[in-house]
């Protein structure tokens, strides 16, 4: 019985290896140059990520903010603005990206986090500070403020960031967590029809999406789909995958490769 499982496992690994080699060849043939990583550190929140997102949101074609409208739709925003009074800011009041319209009395705060933690103070959290400034200094009603917390994995802000002084209890419920591989990629992909005849813009967006994929390990989706299909092909493949998982989880990470190689030659 054990020998039979090993035979099935070996056949399964051979098929898996074929998939791996095929996608390694595909990856090797891809253009590895990326203008963003050539010019910036990929983790640069301010000069790379916030700047690029801000530039697209602020890009106006004729009398239309196409990228902005697509973003608002993607995150299901209710932000309303007037073309003549809309302000799009980067780093105003230290807020990464701020959409502000004093005529409609509405605002959108976008806090961007790559690897940094929240910049909280003893008496006030980071998001509390931004929220207070928009209410008290920009005179925007609290109910007309939207807050988006953008990160690589969609995690929530720290408790201190939204409730250190508890001056604005509504803030905790209003923060919407969005992520690069989900909302941002979906937004950019939705913008592609705007730039089908604009090669520079099109290729720039494609390269930025590739950067996000690399940063979030959101790559080789087709490869994962093919592996999933392989596992589901037969009961023996499913059992072989389970056997691998059940055994690998008991091993130290640095021995995993040796474990796989050892199984192949059994």
Secondary structure as GFF3:
##gff-version 3
##sequence-region A 1 266
A	DSSP	alpha_helix	2	29	.	.	.	ID=ss1
A	DSSP	alpha_helix	35	39	.	.	.	ID=ss2
A	DSSP	pi_helix	45	50	.	.	.	ID=ss3
A	DSSP	alpha_helix	51	57	.	.	.	ID=ss4
A	DSSP	alpha_helix	66	74	.	.	.	ID=ss5
A	DSSP	beta_strand	86	92	.	.	.	ID=ss6
A	DSSP	beta_strand	95	101	.	.	.	ID=ss7
A	DSSP	beta_strand	106	112	.	.	.	ID=ss8
A	DSSP	alpha_helix	126	136	.	.	.	ID=ss9
A	DSSP	three_ten_helix	142	144	.	.	.	ID=ss10
A	DSSP	beta_strand	145	151	.	.	.	ID=ss11
A	DSSP	alpha_helix	159	163	.	.	.	ID=ss12
A	DSSP	alpha_helix	171	174	.	.	.	ID=ss13
A	DSSP	beta_strand	175	179	.	.	.	ID=ss14
A	DSSP	pi_helix	180	184	.	.	.	ID=ss15
A	DSSP	alpha_helix	185	191	.	.	.	ID=ss16
A	DSSP	three_ten_helix	192	195	.	.	.	ID=ss17
A	DSSP	alpha_helix	199	216	.	.	.	ID=ss18
A	DSSP	alpha_helix	221	232	.	.	.	ID=ss19
A	DSSP	alpha_helix	235	248	.	.	.	ID=ss20
A	DSSP	three_ten_helix	253	255	.	.	.	ID=ss21
A	DSSP	alpha_helix	256	264	.	.	.	ID=ss22
###
